[in-house]
Each structure stands twice: as structure tokens, then as C-alpha cells.
Amino acid sequence: MRISWQIQRTKRKTRSAALVAAWAILTNEDITVQYLTRKLNHDRPLTKRAEGQFVLFSNS
């Protein structure tokens, strides 16, 4: 829910669009993390092993 509220507030989306965006982020967590790490670390490329260690949400 926090993600959807943040999306709604920052992107000025409707509530339903923000919920859909948050749902897409959560269901595609592995793709989202890879995309963000490559986008934010373009000057310092990461190894495949390091990329595999990042997660969006921990289960613990």
C-alpha cells in the first residue's frame, strides 16, 4: 500500500493507476531490481553474482 500511495503522490496518478503500477512492481520484483541497479550504477557495472544478491523486499 505504501508504494501505491507514493506513486500516486509523486506521479499524480489516479488511485487505480497507482495500485496497478505498485502491483506490477511487486509481481516483477526480479526484473525491477535488475533494471534499477543497472540504471543507477551505469558508471560502476556490477557482476552477475552481485546483481543476484539484491532484492526489493526481504522475507525475514
Secondary structure as UniProt FT lines:
FT   HELIX           2..11
FT   HELIX           15..27
FT   HELIX           29..40
FT   TURN            41..43
FT   HELIX           48..52
//
